[in-house]
Amino acid sequence: RYRDKSIRAVLDGTKFDMEEKNDELLVTDPWGSTFKIVISEDPEAELDPRGVQKGGPSEGLAMRDLTVYAPVDSNFAGIGRYYEQVLSAPLIECVDGSSCTISVGPRQTLTFTSHPGGPGASVSHDDLHDEGEIKGATRQFLSNYGPHISMYVADLRKCYNKAAALGLAYVNPRFKRRSYTLDEAVDECMFRLLDIVDPENVEAGPILKLEHEVRSVVKRDGSKYKSCPFDEIPECCVV
């Protein structure tokens, strides 16, 4: 499709790139994110049996892993503890000073690894702007225009309380849905985080800034949240 002149005209001048390598396709999107697209030997095994997003069938079956670059010599063990203790996401592996991999689904992982550019490489996943005071807000926050990860958790209250206890709850003024309190998080079925810290050394400050939209599978009344792709509510999910 990239060879189509109408498509190339839109992408020329951006960071878009594509390289075929054996049975893989390495694609860099217009903003610089790189994707490795592979052919699955067992397509059925790639699918999450709990359900899929609404809409027509997708050519892509699944996203096995999302890899996020971090500064060289980051506290990767601390990143692992953040996901385990705040978001109840199990740490699969941690290579001290190099990387860590977290389970974020039955067949999906989130990996943090040292930037391949070395110690001098610039690493930033946030784009913060002061857009003025939000009237009626109990606390003021900077707007973030950087990327964010959206993830569902089984127990929103538990995750929010752990985040709030560490001073990590974040509100992005860009969006109308804002959760300044636990009750608001339950009503909105979501809250946000920005700072990734080591729960055992919060005083050291953020290891990395990467926004997360943390979503609940279940609404306050016990029904399934409308955007959740699951066919049924898993037994472990509560509100």
Beta strands, then each sheet from edge to edge (+ up, - down):
strand 1: 17-21
strand 2: 24-28
strand 3: 34-38
strand 4: 65-70
strand 5: 91-95
strand 6: 99-105
strand 7: 108-114
strand 8: 128-129
strand 9: 143-144
strand 10: 148-153
strand 11: 169-170
strand 12: 190-196
strand 13: 208-216
sheet 1: 1+ 2- 3+
sheet 2: 4+ 7+ 6- 5+
sheet 3: 8+ 9-
sheet 4: 10+ 13+ 12- 11+
end
